[in-house]
């Protein structure tokens, strides 16, 4: 039996005037036309005229630009006054500002290219966030299981402590029982002895009452009168167990609590212009030292003197060292100002043209006002603040440490937490001891880790970018960046500065003429000079390397 298959019927569009099969289309009137109706349609008056095209290509992109006033003619110029393309028949625009249409097209194409690049960058950022979010999802179970294991371990610790407490109390009761038993046995013996003596006296008194021997009576009377009766007896109370009431809130306070998940908005950097690091500038083979500043800080027990620096907008440098003072020098080494602070100047930065520092004694971030008064900006709770830097967005980035945890936090000027950076995409800790911190021009946040002995970079969203541990895996100390995205890390024991590109790739060492000894703090002076502090000598050297 033959099968019956449906034959596809080609869709036929009718003419908008006579219902015949369509062959053309008028763009201006937006009507379908057959071949016979085209002449009649062209006779119909229209303010904008008629543009007849083949029906099959009516939806194709037309590369031609037709004049709105004269649709039958292509545009050749652009009226900047009216902001419309025009043809050579548009005489009404003669007194206006006219340019070539090709110039306007080039301008628009450049704008479209910029927006396309911006969207492409935005797309890359979203893809990075997507990968990060996907990895977080895959690691979520292990992360929360680890937190549960921590709670379990805390519970087991408490169980062990409770068992120790119960055992100690049992032992204390056993010891008290022995002591109580010995006291009562002694008291029992003494009472029994006194009872025996009293019985003997009573027996003698009974016997002597039948006697007529006056001398024995007088002698016994004296003995009986001297025998005192017991007026007081010691009693002992048994120990009592004073049970403390279990307070759930009190228990929670000392056991620990879960910090709820927080939602914070983090800005994307897709609209940010990032200059090209490949600017053709060549680093000097032997960088030169143009000036040396003797900060004059005293030495501590390890002979350390200079800890940190911060460059001002007017090319001066704040110095912090082994002293409860911050000193302001110009680049020639002249001291301009000395301010007394509440701790040693180990971590300082510039923020809104004022010098700031972190204080580990009371977990605060402080600033120096114009009249040299120390002002507390905000506290960091039970986290100790270390490295600190201002960001391009006007926020503050601070390295924090608590027990075996470490993180980088973005604060507003009022101390509001805007962003916390602590874990990677696998929910593993990024830092062991976040020490010094800097922000790069592309939004990267670079932290040197005191324990890991490396620099760790994340992007502006806190997503891991790269690590750099140096060629010799030696101590990394301070970190700085320049306006084109280079990263500079001081190597304390290696007596040099590492220069990296914005992706953490090693470019070269910077070792000035005459060398540099135990470099710790580093700050940029423009893009061709830096100032580096020697921790043990207390000298700060201005180095020209481009």
Secondary structure, 3 states (H helix, E strand, C coil): CCCCCCCCCCCCCECCCCCCECCEEECCCCEEECCCCHHHHHHCCCCCCCCEEEHHHCCCCCCCCECCCCCCCECCEEECCCCEEECCCCHHHCCCCEEEHHHHHHHHHHHHHHHHHHHHHHHHHHHHHHHHHHHHHHHHHHHHHHHHHHHHHHHHHHHHHHHHHHHHHHHHHHHHHHHHHHHHHHHHHHHHHHHHHHHHHHHHHHHHCCCCCHHHHHHHHHHHHHCCCCCCCCCCCCCCCCCCCCCHHHHHHHHCCCCCCCCCCCCCCCCCCCCCCCCCCCCCCCCEEEEEEECCCCCCCCCCCEEEEEECCCCEEEEEECCCEEEEEECCCCEEEEEECCCCCCCEEEECCEEEEEECCCCEEEEECCCCCEEEEEECCCCEEEEEEECCCCCEEEEEEECCEEEEEEECCCCCEEEEECECCCCCECCCCEEEEEECCCCCEEEEECCCCEEEEECCCCCEEEEECCCCCCCEEEEEECCCCCEEEEECCCCEEEEECCCCCEEEEECCCCCCCCEEEEEEECCCEEEEEECCCCEEEEEECC
